[in-house]
Amino acid sequence: MDFLKDLWGFLKQRKKFWLLPLITILLAFGVLIVLASGSAIAPFIYTLF
C-alpha cells in the first residue's frame, strides 16, 4: 500500500494526472495476461501483442 500512496503523492504533487489512464491500462493488460495464461483463450490474447 505504501507504493500506491507514494505513486498518488507523486501524481498529485507533480500534476501528472495524465499518467493515471496509462497506469490503469497497463494494470488491466497485466491482469488480463495473468488470468488468461492458463486458459484456452491465451493464444488469442498473445496475438494482440
PDB file of N, CA, C and O in Angstrom, chain B, residues numbered from 101:
ATOM      1  N   MET B 101       0.816  -1.200   0.000  1.00  0.00           N
ATOM      2  CA  MET B 101       0.000   0.000   0.000  1.00  0.00           C
ATOM      3  C   MET B 101       0.861   1.265   0.000  1.00  0.00           C
ATOM      4  O   MET B 101       0.421   2.313  -0.475  1.00  0.00           O
ATOM      5  N   ASP B 102       2.065   1.176   0.521  1.00  0.00           N
ATOM      6  CA  ASP B 102       2.941   2.345   0.529  1.00  0.00           C
ATOM      7  C   ASP B 102       3.287   2.783  -0.886  1.00  0.00           C
ATOM      8  O   ASP B 102       3.412   3.975  -1.168  1.00  0.00           O
ATOM      9  N   PHE B 103       3.441   1.806  -1.768  1.00  0.00           N
ATOM     10  CA  PHE B 103       3.756   2.139  -3.159  1.00  0.00           C
ATOM     11  C   PHE B 103       2.627   2.953  -3.786  1.00  0.00           C
ATOM     12  O   PHE B 103       2.880   3.932  -4.488  1.00  0.00           O
ATOM     13  N   LEU B 104       1.387   2.550  -3.534  1.00  0.00           N
ATOM     14  CA  LEU B 104       0.254   3.283  -4.097  1.00  0.00           C
ATOM     15  C   LEU B 104       0.148   4.687  -3.515  1.00  0.00           C
ATOM     16  O   LEU B 104      -0.190   5.635  -4.223  1.00  0.00           O
ATOM     17  N   LYS B 105       0.438   4.815  -2.222  1.00  0.00           N
ATOM     18  CA  LYS B 105       0.429   6.144  -1.601  1.00  0.00           C
ATOM     19  C   LYS B 105       1.514   7.037  -2.198  1.00  0.00           C
ATOM     20  O   LYS B 105       1.281   8.213  -2.480  1.00  0.00           O
ATOM     21  N   ASP B 106       2.701   6.464  -2.386  1.00  0.00           N
ATOM     22  CA  ASP B 106       3.797   7.230  -2.982  1.00  0.00           C
ATOM     23  C   ASP B 106       3.479   7.623  -4.420  1.00  0.00           C
ATOM     24  O   ASP B 106       3.758   8.744  -4.845  1.00  0.00           O
ATOM     25  N   LEU B 107       2.894   6.692  -5.160  1.00  0.00           N
ATOM     26  CA  LEU B 107       2.529   6.983  -6.551  1.00  0.00           C
ATOM     27  C   LEU B 107       1.477   8.085  -6.620  1.00  0.00           C
ATOM     28  O   LEU B 107       1.585   8.994  -7.443  1.00  0.00           O
ATOM     29  N   TRP B 108       0.470   8.013  -5.768  1.00  0.00           N
ATOM     30  CA  TRP B 108      -0.568   9.049  -5.760  1.00  0.00           C
ATOM     31  C   TRP B 108       0.018  10.394  -5.318  1.00  0.00           C
ATOM     32  O   TRP B 108      -0.345  11.438  -5.861  1.00  0.00           O
ATOM     33  N   GLY B 109       0.909  10.371  -4.352  1.00  0.00           N
ATOM     34  CA  GLY B 109       1.560  11.604  -3.922  1.00  0.00           C
ATOM     35  C   GLY B 109       2.395  12.225  -5.035  1.00  0.00           C
ATOM     36  O   GLY B 109       2.405  13.444  -5.202  1.00  0.00           O
ATOM     37  N   PHE B 110       3.092  11.388  -5.792  1.00  0.00           N
ATOM     38  CA  PHE B 110       3.874  11.883  -6.925  1.00  0.00           C
ATOM     39  C   PHE B 110       2.978  12.507  -7.981  1.00  0.00           C
ATOM     40  O   PHE B 110       3.256  13.595  -8.486  1.00  0.00           O
ATOM     41  N   LEU B 111       1.889  11.800  -8.310  1.00  0.00           N
ATOM     42  CA  LEU B 111       0.978  12.315  -9.337  1.00  0.00           C
ATOM     43  C   LEU B 111       0.345  13.634  -8.893  1.00  0.00           C
ATOM     44  O   LEU B 111       0.166  14.543  -9.703  1.00  0.00           O
ATOM     45  N   LYS B 112       0.009  13.734  -7.617  1.00  0.00           N
ATOM     46  CA  LYS B 112      -0.642  14.929  -7.105  1.00  0.00           C
ATOM     47  C   LYS B 112       0.321  16.111  -7.009  1.00  0.00           C
ATOM     48  O   LYS B 112      -0.027  17.240  -7.356  1.00  0.00           O
ATOM     49  N   GLN B 113       1.520  15.838  -6.540  1.00  0.00           N
ATOM     50  CA  GLN B 113       2.483  16.912  -6.338  1.00  0.00           C
ATOM     51  C   GLN B 113       3.010  17.449  -7.664  1.00  0.00           C
ATOM     52  O   GLN B 113       3.169  18.659  -7.823  1.00  0.00           O
ATOM     53  N   ARG B 114       3.278  16.569  -8.604  1.00  0.00           N
ATOM     54  CA  ARG B 114       3.868  16.984  -9.877  1.00  0.00           C
ATOM     55  C   ARG B 114       2.831  17.318 -10.943  1.00  0.00           C
ATOM     56  O   ARG B 114       3.184  17.689 -12.062  1.00  0.00           O
ATOM     57  N   LYS B 115       1.553  17.185 -10.598  1.00  0.00           N
ATOM     58  CA  LYS B 115       0.447  17.455 -11.535  1.00  0.00           C
ATOM     59  C   LYS B 115       0.555  16.595 -12.795  1.00  0.00           C
ATOM     60  O   LYS B 115       0.391  17.086 -13.912  1.00  0.00           O
ATOM     61  N   LYS B 116       0.829  15.329 -12.600  1.00  0.00           N
ATOM     62  CA  LYS B 116       0.973  14.386 -13.706  1.00  0.00           C
ATOM     63  C   LYS B 116      -0.239  13.459 -13.786  1.00  0.00           C
ATOM     64  O   LYS B 116      -0.092  12.240 -13.875  1.00  0.00           O
ATOM     65  N   PHE B 117      -1.419  14.036 -13.753  1.00  0.00           N
ATOM     66  CA  PHE B 117      -2.639  13.228 -13.769  1.00  0.00           C
ATOM     67  C   PHE B 117      -2.859  12.537 -15.111  1.00  0.00           C
ATOM     68  O   PHE B 117      -3.664  11.610 -15.202  1.00  0.00           O
ATOM     69  N   TRP B 118      -2.157  12.975 -16.151  1.00  0.00           N
ATOM     70  CA  TRP B 118      -2.295  12.327 -17.447  1.00  0.00           C
ATOM     71  C   TRP B 118      -1.695  10.918 -17.421  1.00  0.00           C
ATOM     72  O   TRP B 118      -1.980  10.117 -18.311  1.00  0.00           O
ATOM     73  N   LEU B 119      -0.873  10.601 -16.419  1.00  0.00           N
ATOM     74  CA  LEU B 119      -0.303   9.259 -16.303  1.00  0.00           C
ATOM     75  C   LEU B 119      -1.294   8.247 -15.748  1.00  0.00           C
ATOM     76  O   LEU B 119      -1.102   7.042 -15.915  1.00  0.00           O
ATOM     77  N   LEU B 120      -2.337   8.709 -15.098  1.00  0.00           N
ATOM     78  CA  LEU B 120      -3.297   7.814 -14.451  1.00  0.00           C
ATOM     79  C   LEU B 120      -3.988   6.868 -15.438  1.00  0.00           C
ATOM     80  O   LEU B 120      -4.069   5.675 -15.143  1.00  0.00           O
ATOM     81  N   PRO B 121      -4.491   7.327 -16.596  1.00  0.00           N
ATOM     82  CA  PRO B 121      -5.080   6.372 -17.545  1.00  0.00           C
ATOM     83  C   PRO B 121      -4.061   5.375 -18.091  1.00  0.00           C
ATOM     84  O   PRO B 121      -4.391   4.213 -18.328  1.00  0.00           O
ATOM     85  N   LEU B 122      -2.837   5.821 -18.289  1.00  0.00           N
ATOM     86  CA  LEU B 122      -1.793   4.929 -18.785  1.00  0.00           C
ATOM     87  C   LEU B 122      -1.498   3.822 -17.777  1.00  0.00           C
ATOM     88  O   LEU B 122      -1.375   2.656 -18.154  1.00  0.00           O
ATOM     89  N   ILE B 123      -1.387   4.172 -16.522  1.00  0.00           N
ATOM     90  CA  ILE B 123      -1.132   3.186 -15.471  1.00  0.00           C
ATOM     91  C   ILE B 123      -2.304   2.220 -15.358  1.00  0.00           C
ATOM     92  O   ILE B 123      -2.104   1.020 -15.170  1.00  0.00           O
ATOM     93  N   THR B 124      -3.513   2.729 -15.471  1.00  0.00           N
ATOM     94  CA  THR B 124      -4.702   1.884 -15.394  1.00  0.00           C
ATOM     95  C   THR B 124      -4.746   0.876 -16.533  1.00  0.00           C
ATOM     96  O   THR B 124      -5.051  -0.296 -16.313  1.00  0.00           O
ATOM     97  N   ILE B 125      -4.449   1.315 -17.730  1.00  0.00           N
ATOM     98  CA  ILE B 125      -4.458   0.412 -18.888  1.00  0.00           C
ATOM     99  C   ILE B 125      -3.377  -0.648 -18.756  1.00  0.00           C
ATOM    100  O   ILE B 125      -3.615  -1.817 -19.060  1.00  0.00           O
ATOM    101  N   LEU B 126      -2.199  -0.253 -18.308  1.00  0.00           N
ATOM    102  CA  LEU B 126      -1.127  -1.232 -18.124  1.00  0.00           C
ATOM    103  C   LEU B 126      -1.489  -2.270 -17.062  1.00  0.00           C
ATOM    104  O   LEU B 126      -1.200  -3.456 -17.226  1.00  0.00           O
ATOM    105  N   LEU B 127      -2.111  -1.831 -15.991  1.00  0.00           N
ATOM    106  CA  LEU B 127      -2.551  -2.780 -14.964  1.00  0.00           C
ATOM    107  C   LEU B 127      -3.630  -3.721 -15.492  1.00  0.00           C
ATOM    108  O   LEU B 127      -3.630  -4.909 -15.168  1.00  0.00           O
ATOM    109  N   ALA B 128      -4.546  -3.199 -16.302  1.00  0.00           N
ATOM    110  CA  ALA B 128      -5.604  -4.040 -16.868  1.00  0.00           C
ATOM    111  C   ALA B 128      -5.017  -5.092 -17.799  1.00  0.00           C
ATOM    112  O   ALA B 128      -5.438  -6.249 -17.771  1.00  0.00           O
ATOM    113  N   PHE B 129      -4.045  -4.700 -18.629  1.00  0.00           N
ATOM    114  CA  PHE B 129      -3.388  -5.675 -19.502  1.00  0.00           C
ATOM    115  C   PHE B 129      -2.641  -6.730 -18.702  1.00  0.00           C
ATOM    116  O   PHE B 129      -2.656  -7.909 -19.056  1.00  0.00           O
ATOM    117  N   GLY B 130      -1.989  -6.311 -17.631  1.00  0.00           N
ATOM    118  CA  GLY B 130      -1.274  -7.267 -16.786  1.00  0.00           C
ATOM    119  C   GLY B 130      -2.206  -8.277 -16.156  1.00  0.00           C
ATOM    120  O   GLY B 130      -1.909  -9.472 -16.134  1.00  0.00           O
ATOM    121  N   VAL B 131      -3.330  -7.809 -15.642  1.00  0.00           N
ATOM    122  CA  VAL B 131      -4.324  -8.715 -15.048  1.00  0.00           C
ATOM    123  C   VAL B 131      -4.890  -9.650 -16.108  1.00  0.00           C
ATOM    124  O   VAL B 131      -5.078 -10.839 -15.849  1.00  0.00           O
ATOM    125  N   LEU B 132      -5.160  -9.126 -17.290  1.00  0.00           N
ATOM    126  CA  LEU B 132      -5.695  -9.950 -18.378  1.00  0.00           C
ATOM    127  C   LEU B 132      -4.722 -11.054 -18.755  1.00  0.00           C
ATOM    128  O   LEU B 132      -5.138 -12.194 -18.962  1.00  0.00           O
ATOM    129  N   ILE B 133      -3.455 -10.746 -18.847  1.00  0.00           N
ATOM    130  CA  ILE B 133      -2.459 -11.756 -19.212  1.00  0.00           C
ATOM    131  C   ILE B 133      -2.316 -12.804 -18.113  1.00  0.00           C
ATOM    132  O   ILE B 133      -2.201 -13.994 -18.408  1.00  0.00           O
ATOM    133  N   VAL B 134      -2.323 -12.381 -16.861  1.00  0.00           N
ATOM    134  CA  VAL B 134      -2.181 -13.336 -15.759  1.00  0.00           C
ATOM    135  C   VAL B 134      -3.391 -14.264 -15.688  1.00  0.00           C
ATOM    136  O   VAL B 134      -3.235 -15.470 -15.499  1.00  0.00           O
ATOM    137  N   LEU B 135      -4.587 -13.716 -15.838  1.00  0.00           N
ATOM    138  CA  LEU B 135      -5.788 -14.537 -15.737  1.00  0.00           C
ATOM    139  C   LEU B 135      -5.968 -15.460 -16.942  1.00  0.00           C
ATOM    140  O   LEU B 135      -6.530 -16.546 -16.807  1.00  0.00           O
ATOM    141  N   ALA B 136      -5.505 -15.047 -18.097  1.00  0.00           N
ATOM    142  CA  ALA B 136      -5.714 -15.846 -19.297  1.00  0.00           C
ATOM    143  C   ALA B 136      -4.555 -16.786 -19.593  1.00  0.00           C
ATOM    144  O   ALA B 136      -4.613 -17.537 -20.567  1.00  0.00           O
ATOM    145  N   SER B 137      -3.520 -16.765 -18.791  1.00  0.00           N
ATOM    146  CA  SER B 137      -2.350 -17.590 -19.105  1.00  0.00           C
ATOM    147  C   SER B 137      -2.644 -19.083 -19.011  1.00  0.00           C
ATOM    148  O   SER B 137      -1.989 -19.875 -19.688  1.00  0.00           O
ATOM    149  N   GLY B 138      -3.592 -19.479 -18.207  1.00  0.00           N
ATOM    150  CA  GLY B 138      -3.892 -20.896 -18.055  1.00  0.00           C
ATOM    151  C   GLY B 138      -5.173 -21.325 -18.738  1.00  0.00           C
ATOM    152  O   GLY B 138      -5.672 -22.419 -18.476  1.00  0.00           O
ATOM    153  N   SER B 139      -5.710 -20.499 -19.597  1.00  0.00           N
ATOM    154  CA  SER B 139      -6.985 -20.840 -20.205  1.00  0.00           C
ATOM    155  C   SER B 139      -6.833 -21.083 -21.713  1.00  0.00           C
ATOM    156  O   SER B 139      -5.740 -20.976 -22.268  1.00  0.00           O
ATOM    157  N   ALA B 140      -7.941 -21.408 -22.348  1.00  0.00           N
ATOM    158  CA  ALA B 140      -7.929 -21.712 -23.777  1.00  0.00           C
ATOM    159  C   ALA B 140      -7.856 -20.458 -24.640  1.00  0.00           C
ATOM    160  O   ALA B 140      -7.592 -20.553 -25.839  1.00  0.00           O
ATOM    161  N   ILE B 141      -8.082 -19.297 -24.058  1.00  0.00           N
ATOM    162  CA  ILE B 141      -8.032 -18.079 -24.862  1.00  0.00           C
ATOM    163  C   ILE B 141      -6.656 -17.433 -24.875  1.00  0.00           C
ATOM    164  O   ILE B 141      -6.474 -16.377 -25.482  1.00  0.00           O
ATOM    165  N   ALA B 142      -5.689 -18.048 -24.216  1.00  0.00           N
ATOM    166  CA  ALA B 142      -4.346 -17.480 -24.143  1.00  0.00           C
ATOM    167  C   ALA B 142      -3.716 -17.252 -25.525  1.00  0.00           C
ATOM    168  O   ALA B 142      -3.119 -16.196 -25.736  1.00  0.00           O
ATOM    169  N   PRO B 143      -3.823 -18.191 -26.473  1.00  0.00           N
ATOM    170  CA  PRO B 143      -3.210 -17.914 -27.783  1.00  0.00           C
ATOM    171  C   PRO B 143      -3.820 -16.710 -28.491  1.00  0.00           C
ATOM    172  O   PRO B 143      -3.133 -16.033 -29.256  1.00  0.00           O
ATOM    173  N   PHE B 144      -5.073 -16.441 -28.253  1.00  0.00           N
ATOM    174  CA  PHE B 144      -5.710 -15.301 -28.906  1.00  0.00           C
ATOM    175  C   PHE B 144      -5.285 -13.982 -28.274  1.00  0.00           C
ATOM    176  O   PHE B 144      -5.180 -12.965 -28.959  1.00  0.00           O
ATOM    177  N   ILE B 145      -5.040 -14.002 -26.968  1.00  0.00           N
ATOM    178  CA  ILE B 145      -4.598 -12.786 -26.297  1.00  0.00           C
ATOM    179  C   ILE B 145      -3.159 -12.455 -26.678  1.00  0.00           C
ATOM    180  O   ILE B 145      -2.819 -11.285 -26.854  1.00  0.00           O
ATOM    181  N   TYR B 146      -2.329 -13.452 -26.804  1.00  0.00           N
ATOM    182  CA  TYR B 146      -0.925 -13.189 -27.133  1.00  0.00           C
ATOM    183  C   TYR B 146      -0.771 -12.663 -28.557  1.00  0.00           C
ATOM    184  O   TYR B 146       0.240 -12.033 -28.866  1.00  0.00           O
ATOM    185  N   THR B 147      -1.736 -12.902 -29.420  1.00  0.00           N
ATOM    186  CA  THR B 147      -1.641 -12.343 -30.773  1.00  0.00           C
ATOM    187  C   THR B 147      -1.913 -10.850 -30.780  1.00  0.00           C
ATOM    188  O   THR B 147      -1.569 -10.171 -31.748  1.00  0.00           O
ATOM    189  N   LEU B 148      -2.524 -10.318 -29.720  1.00  0.00           N
ATOM    190  CA  LEU B 148      -2.742  -8.877 -29.634  1.00  0.00           C
ATOM    191  C   LEU B 148      -1.434  -8.120 -29.463  1.00  0.00           C
ATOM    192  O   LEU B 148      -1.337  -6.948 -29.828  1.00  0.00           O
ATOM    193  N   PHE B 149      -0.448  -8.775 -28.917  1.00  0.00           N
ATOM    194  CA  PHE B 149       0.823  -8.109 -28.652  1.00  0.00           C
ATOM    195  C   PHE B 149       1.827  -8.516 -29.680  1.00  0.00           C
ATOM    196  O   PHE B 149       2.971  -8.064 -29.638  1.00  0.00           O
TER     197      PHE B 149
END
